[in-house]
Amino acid sequence: MKSFTAFVEWDPETNLYTGLVPGIPGAHSQGATLDELHGNLQEVLELCLEELQGIELPQFVGVQQINVSI
């Protein structure tokens, strides 16, 4: 079993949670609840990984906080 990190945001226009797994093409989804989003992301990630079998995947390194003056 392998773990992946997903970025999750709340979209106020659609009232849905959206998520994506960085570095995995096509690994994104949405859901009305965090549990629904988790299940949807798990399903789409499994499908994407089947398509990418044999290809070396990027490794998640971390996140950086960026400050800007606005």
ABEGO torsion letter per residue (X at the ends): XBBBBBBBBBBAAAGBBBBBBBGBBGBBBBBABAAAAAAAAAAAAAAAAAAABGBBBBBBAEBBBBBBBX
